[in-house]
Structure formats: structure tokens, C-alpha cells
């Protein structure tokens, strides 16, 4: 397997597992506090690693702005929209729509970055999206009342995740920004977003938190914001974004596997179909590269 795809797959594994672990932390800690602590904690990993390797060379102001906006969109806005949609609509509507991120990533690479469209990439993106539907639909057997806006909010989250993880990342890297600097700006944008939301959301109100919740926030800061993003940027720096983007769909697969191992959930036949579709998509894009 090409090293870029290996980096992307490992990144997806970290992101997927981190999502499952985060559920435990959010049981008794507010979303705003969890997100803010996670963003701040990521500085503890990113800054020492950057200083020990390439440092943080500063590019033009315009590139810094693009990187900060990319981080705020992905790690703050996209995540907040997803959680909002999940609270207002059934999971079978929200989860598949939010995981259309691979498709939007491929579209962003073609439309915004000028990469040549590849049929294999679009087919692979479609396979992982359909696979995400089959994987997540097993959790949809509930009678949770729906909201008309919920599915649209979930779709917006998927679009923001897909575009923010590909377009600004690849743009900044190809225009000379060091991966370490970009990652630092991602966390800065995320921390500012979550800090502002924390102040607005809990102004004058008590904030729920626990040692377990904050501990998991720090853990996912390492697995998701530091190591996951580091490997994702390394992958983008070594291969076209339109080929790396479909790997984003593996987040659903690894999250599904982690839910079985950590949460003791029982898989269904529909889940098996989803696994096969996602593996087929990853294999296709790997062969195309």
C-alpha cells in the first residue's frame, strides 16, 4: 500500500476510535467544556513536537488566515453541527448524511484545487458513503421524533468536514506552509471557536464536568487533533487530495469496530454490508493510485 494511503488509513482509525471514546467523556461533561479542553490540550502535544522537528515557519498572512479558518470550520463548526443534528433527528438520518464527507472532499479537490477528476475516486467516495449508511442504519431502530432541519444540518456538517479537511489543507501545503504550522493554526482556530461557544453557552450558568470527561478530552486531543491530523497532513502532502479524501470514510468503519470492542455492541447483517462496501471503496482508490 502506498505510504500516503497508509497514513490516511491510520488517521481514520484514530479519528474513528476517538469518536467512540469521546462518547464516554460526554456522559457527564458539557460539549462546550469538552471541546474547549480538548483544543487547549492539543497545544501540549503539537508545540513540543513542532519545536523538536521542523519548527513553525511563518508563511504569508493570507495562508495563516486560511489555515485558522480551516481549523475553526472542521474542529468546531462541523462537530457542533453534527452534535446539534444528532440531538434533533433520528440517527438513521443524521449519521449517513454527516458521513458524506468523502464525497465533498473529492468535489473540493476537483472544484477548488483544480485536480483532474478521477472516476475511480468518485466511485470510491460513493461506496464509502453507501457503506456509512448501512453501518449507521443499525442504530436507527428508535422512535425518536424527527426535525425537518436535522437532516439538513447533518448534511451541512458532512460538507464542512469534507471540504475543510481537504481544500484549505492541500492549498496551504502546496503554497509552502509547513505541516507543523498548519496543524498549529488548526488547533488555534478550534480553540478560539470552542472558547467563544463556551462563554456564550454557559454564561451565568454552571458548567458540568468530571475528571473522567476532562481526561478523555485530553486523550482525544492526542489521538484526534494531534496524531490523527499529523498523519492526515502527511498523507495530503504525498498524494492528490482527490485520492486521499475517500479514506475519510474509514472513520465510520473504525468507529464501528471500536464501538463493538469498547461499547460491546452487537453487529448486524446490514453492518456487514457496510463494512464490505467501505473496504471495496478503499481498495479501489488504492489500486487507482
C-alpha positions in Angstrom: 0.0 0.0 0.0 1.3 3.5 -0.8 2.7 5.3 2.2 0.2 8.2 1.8 -2.8 5.9 1.9 -1.3 4.1 4.9 -1.0 7.5 6.7 -4.6 8.3 5.8 -5.9 5.0 6.9 -4.1 5.3 10.3 -5.5 8.8 10.7 -9.0 7.5 10.0 -8.5 4.8 12.6 -7.5 7.3 15.2 -10.4 9.6 14.4 -12.9 6.8 14.4 -11.7 5.4 17.7 -11.6 8.8 19.2 -15.2 9.4 18.4 -16.2 6.4 20.4 -14.0 7.2 23.3 -15.4 10.8 23.4 -18.9 9.4 24.0 -17.8 8.3 27.4 -16.4 11.7 28.2 -19.5 13.5 27.1 -21.7 11.5 29.5 -21.1 13.9 32.4 -19.2 16.8 30.8 -20.8 19.5 28.7 -20.0 19.6 24.9 -18.6 23.1 25.2 -16.3 22.3 28.0 -15.2 19.1 26.4 -14.4 20.7 23.1 -12.5 23.7 24.7 -10.3 21.5 27.0 -9.6 19.2 24.1 -8.4 22.1 21.9 -6.3 23.6 24.6 -4.7 20.2 25.4 -3.7 19.7 21.8 -1.2 22.6 22.2 0.7 20.5 24.7 1.4 17.9 22.0 1.7 19.9 18.9 4.0 22.7 20.1 6.8 20.4 21.6 6.6 18.1 18.5 6.9 21.1 16.1 9.8 22.6 18.0 11.7 19.3 18.0 11.2 18.7 14.3 10.6 21.5 11.7 9.6 24.3 14.0 6.8 26.7 13.0 8.0 28.7 10.0 5.5 31.5 9.3 4.2 31.9 5.7 2.1 34.8 4.4 -0.7 36.3 6.5 -3.2 35.1 3.9 -2.2 31.5 4.3 -2.4 31.8 8.1 -5.9 33.1 7.8 -6.9 30.2 5.5 -5.4 27.6 8.0 -7.2 29.1 11.0 -10.5 29.2 9.2 -10.0 25.6 8.1 -9.4 24.5 11.7 -12.4 26.5 13.0 -14.7 25.0 10.3 -13.6 21.5 10.8 -13.0 21.0 14.5 -15.5 23.5 15.8 -18.3 24.3 13.3 -18.6 20.8 11.7 -18.5 19.0 15.1 -21.0 21.4 16.7 -23.4 21.0 13.7 -23.2 17.2 13.9 -24.0 17.1 17.6 -26.9 19.5 17.1 -28.4 17.4 14.3 -27.9 14.2 16.3 -30.0 15.7 19.2 -32.9 16.8 17.0 -33.3 13.9 14.5 -33.0 10.1 14.3 -29.6 8.7 13.9 -30.5 6.9 10.6 -31.0 10.4 9.1 -28.1 12.2 10.7 -25.2 9.8 10.6 -25.3 8.8 6.9 -25.6 12.4 5.8 -22.8 13.6 8.1 -20.6 10.9 6.6 -20.9 12.2 3.1 -17.6 14.0 3.9 -15.6 11.8 1.5 -17.7 12.9 -1.4 -17.4 16.5 -0.5 -13.7 16.1 -0.1 -13.3 14.7 -3.7 -15.5 17.5 -5.0 -13.4 20.1 -3.2 -10.2 18.7 -4.6 -11.6 18.9 -8.2 -13.5 22.3 -7.9 -11.3 24.3 -5.6 -7.8 22.8 -6.1 -8.1 22.1 -9.8 -7.2 18.5 -9.6 -8.1 16.3 -12.5 -11.4 14.4 -11.8 -10.8 10.6 -11.5 -13.7 8.2 -12.0 -12.2 5.8 -9.5 -12.2 8.4 -6.8 -15.9 9.3 -7.3 -16.9 5.6 -7.3 -14.8 5.0 -4.1 -16.4 8.0 -2.4 -19.8 6.7 -3.4 -19.0 3.3 -2.0 -17.9 4.6 1.4 -20.9 6.9 1.7 -23.3 3.9 1.0 -21.3 1.8 3.4 -21.6 4.5 6.0 -25.4 4.3 5.6 -25.5 0.6 6.1 -23.2 0.8 9.1 -25.1 3.6 10.9 -28.6 2.5 10.0 -28.4 -0.4 12.5 -28.6 2.3 15.2 -31.8 3.8 13.7 -34.4 1.5 15.3 -35.8 4.1 17.6 -38.9 6.2 17.7 -37.1 9.5 18.3 -39.2 12.3 16.9 -37.6 14.0 13.9 -36.9 17.5 13.0 -37.2 18.9 9.5 -34.0 20.8 9.9 -32.0 17.9 11.4 -31.1 16.2 8.2 -30.1 19.4 6.5 -27.8 20.3 9.5 -26.2 16.9 9.3 -25.6 17.3 5.5 -24.0 20.7 6.3 -21.7 19.0 8.8 -20.6 16.4 6.3 -20.0 19.1 3.7 -17.9 21.2 6.1 -15.9 18.2 7.3 -15.2 17.0 3.8 -14.2 20.4 2.4 -12.3 21.7 5.5 -10.2 18.6 5.8 -9.1 18.8 2.1 -9.3 22.2 0.4 -7.6 24.5 2.9 -5.2 21.8 4.0 -3.9 21.0 0.5 -4.0 24.6 -0.6 -1.8 25.7 2.3 0.6 22.8 2.0 1.1 23.3 -1.8 1.7 27.0 -1.2 4.6 26.4 1.1 3.1 26.2 4.6 4.8 23.6 6.8 2.6 20.9 8.1 3.5 21.8 11.7 2.4 25.4 11.2 -0.9 24.3 9.6 -1.6 21.9 12.4 -0.9 24.7 15.0 -3.3 27.0 13.2 -6.0 24.3 13.1 -5.9 24.0 16.9 -5.8 27.8 17.3 -8.9 28.1 15.2 -10.6 25.3 17.1 -9.7 26.7 20.5 -11.0 30.1 19.6 -14.3 28.7 18.3 -14.9 26.4 21.3 -13.8 29.1 23.8 -16.3 31.6 22.3 -19.0 29.0 22.4 -18.2 28.1 26.0 -18.6 31.7 27.1 -21.9 32.2 25.2 -23.4 28.8 26.0 -22.7 28.8 29.7 -22.7 32.5 30.5 -24.1 32.8 34.0 -24.7 29.0 34.3 -22.9 26.2 35.9 -20.7 24.0 33.7 -21.0 20.3 34.1 -17.7 18.4 34.1 -15.9 15.4 35.6 -12.3 14.2 35.9 -13.2 11.4 33.6 -14.7 13.7 31.0 -11.7 16.1 31.0 -9.3 13.2 31.0 -10.9 11.7 27.9 -10.8 15.2 26.3 -7.0 15.3 26.8 -6.7 11.7 25.4 -8.7 12.6 22.2 -6.7 15.7 21.9 -3.7 13.5 21.4 -5.3 10.8 19.2 -7.5 13.1 17.1 -6.2 16.7 17.0 -2.5 15.9 17.2 -1.6 12.4 15.8 -4.7 12.0 13.6 -4.3 15.4 11.9 -0.5 15.0 11.7 -0.9 11.7 9.7 -3.7 13.2 7.6 -1.5 16.2 6.6 1.4 13.9 5.8 -0.9 11.9 3.5 -2.1 15.0 1.7 1.5 16.1 1.2 2.3 12.9 -0.6 -0.7 12.3 -2.9 -3.5 14.1 -4.7 -6.3 15.1 -2.4 -8.9 13.5 -4.6 -7.3 10.1 -3.9 -6.7 10.7 -0.2 -10.2 12.1 0.5 -12.2 8.9 0.2 -10.1 7.5 3.0 -12.1 9.8 5.3 -14.9 7.3 5.0 -12.9 4.8 7.0 -13.7 6.9 10.1 -17.1 5.2 10.1 -15.6 1.7 9.8 -13.1 2.1 12.6 -15.7 3.8 14.8 -18.0 0.9 14.2 -15.3 -1.6 15.2 -14.4 0.4 18.2 -18.0 0.5 19.3 -18.0 -3.3 19.2 -14.8 -3.7 21.2 -15.3 -0.8 23.7 -19.0 -0.5 24.0 -19.8 -4.2 23.5 -22.4 -3.6 20.7 -23.6 -6.5 18.6 -23.1 -6.1 14.8 -26.0 -6.7 12.3 -26.1 -8.1 8.8 -26.6 -4.6 7.5 -23.4 -3.6 9.3 -21.5 -6.4 7.5 -22.7 -5.0 4.1 -21.4 -1.6 5.1 -18.0 -3.0 6.0 -17.7 -4.7 2.7 -18.7 -1.6 0.7 -16.2 0.6 2.6 -13.4 -1.9 2.1 -14.3 -2.0 -1.6 -14.0 1.7 -1.9 -10.6 1.8 -0.1 -9.3 -1.0 -2.3 -10.5 0.8 -5.4 -8.8 4.1 -4.6 -5.6 2.2 -3.6 -5.5 0.4 -6.9 -6.2 3.7 -8.8 -3.1 5.3 -7.1 
